[in-house]
């Protein structure tokens, strides 16, 4: 997949989330996680974690935030999200 197509798919995922269609975005985020060519490996994990957090699936959210930190140690949005879940 060329970079233009990847960017279009990324915009589509973000658009679904912005529309409040998180359930529709989940399969797209999981595809991004599984894609060997996706460069910013932490992003889909954080976006998926935020969806899980919003849905009250705190354990799933913490797991995804943890996976984001595994991909990019110290990634501030993932660390903050994980801390917020643990405090909440």
C-alpha positions in Angstrom: 0.0 0.0 0.0 1.5 3.4 -1.0 1.8 6.3 1.5 -1.2 8.1 -0.1 -3.5 5.2 0.5 -2.2 4.7 4.1 -2.9 8.3 4.9 -6.4 8.0 3.5 -7.1 5.0 5.7 -5.7 6.8 8.7 -8.0 9.8 8.0 -10.9 7.4 7.7 -10.2 5.9 11.1 -9.9 9.3 12.7 -13.1 10.5 11.0 -15.1 7.6 12.3 -13.9 8.3 15.8 -14.7 12.0 15.5 -18.2 11.1 14.3 -18.7 9.0 17.5 -18.7 5.8 15.5 -16.1 4.1 17.6 -17.5 0.6 17.0 -17.0 1.2 13.3 -13.4 2.4 13.9 -12.3 -0.7 16.0 -11.8 -3.1 13.1 -9.8 -0.4 11.2 -7.6 0.2 14.2 -7.0 -3.6 14.6 -6.0 -3.8 11.0 -3.5 -1.0 11.5 -2.1 -2.8 14.5 -1.7 -6.0 12.4 -0.2 -4.2 9.4 3.5 -4.7 9.1 3.9 -1.5 7.1 2.2 0.9 9.6 5.0 3.2 10.8 3.6 4.9 13.9 3.0 1.6 15.7 1.8 3.2 19.0 -1.0 5.3 17.4 -3.6 2.7 16.8 -3.1 1.2 20.2 -3.7 4.6 21.9 -6.8 5.3 19.8 -8.2 1.8 20.5 -7.4 2.3 24.2 -9.3 5.6 24.2 -12.3 3.9 22.7 -12.2 1.1 25.2 -11.9 3.7 28.0 -14.9 5.6 26.7 -16.9 2.3 26.7 -15.9 1.5 30.3 -13.6 -1.4 29.3 -10.8 -0.2 31.5 -8.8 -3.4 31.5 -8.8 -3.5 27.7 -7.8 0.2 27.7 -4.9 -0.4 30.1 -3.7 -3.3 27.9 -3.8 -1.2 24.8 -2.0 1.7 26.5 0.6 -0.8 27.6 1.1 -2.1 24.1 1.6 1.5 22.9 4.3 2.0 25.5 5.9 -1.3 24.4 6.0 0.1 20.8 7.4 3.5 21.9 8.7 3.6 25.5 7.7 6.7 27.4 5.0 7.7 24.9 3.3 10.5 26.9 -0.3 10.0 25.7 -0.1 6.3 26.5 1.5 6.8 29.9 -1.1 9.4 30.8 -4.0 7.3 29.6 -2.8 4.3 31.5 -2.3 6.4 34.7 -5.8 7.9 34.3 -7.3 4.4 34.0 -5.5 3.2 37.1 -6.5 6.3 39.1 -10.1 6.2 37.9 
